[in-house]
Amino acid sequence: MEIEDEILGNLKPVKQRLLKYGFQEKDGQLVFTKKIINGDFSVKISIAPTGQVTGHIFDLAFGDEYTNFRAKYVAGEFAGKVRETYVALLKSIADQCFTFDDHAHVGQKWIVPANPRYFDVDQAFREKSAIIWKQTSNIKVNDLVYLYVTSPISAIRYKCLAVEVNIPQNYRDANIKMNKAMRIHLIRKYDKTQFALPVLKQYGVTTVRGPRHMPKQLTHYMQVQEGDGDE
């Protein structure tokens, strides 16, 4: 799978956001160019009307396309740096210019707790549409992650798509220890009362102390209700 598909595969572009980011319309496509690695290389990212994303990196000194960074196992520190820079650019574009594709295939559904005393998830999603989140379970790319904000909210507040998993993350503070993380992309935000704990208890969820699978009866209920009550 190409890098572009790994990061953007289940997302769809929003034209106005892309134009604001710096993409330009050329020959029916949206095209973005940027110099990287001290200006020695140039990135060109094109988005077709179908939403298909293609990317190329050019070595400006030689005038040739540079492809070493695409190897599954990148050999060499420099190629690794080019790949890292390119991936960071794609993630930035994904966060600011793409949204969830409603027709994409999704995997399992998880409920994951979010403690507001330790992390302000509301503020995080106001700033970005995709954030890094602690991963302690076997969540896979394309799984749906429902963030349950704990007391005093006690409600499922966010529906997200896991777009990257098993990211090495060596982090520790007084409240959180993290060995690996996932990147989750916001799909929608729910009203505080729509899926509050008293509602969840009716469908098999009495508490959320750690990541857990969503019961089928709750999945069905949420699918019926999702069209109402969004903020």
Summary of the structure (lengths in Angstrom):
residues: 231
radius of gyration: 19.7
end to end distance: 36.1
largest distance: 65.3
contacts: 645
relative contact order: 0.13
helix: 26%
strand: 37%
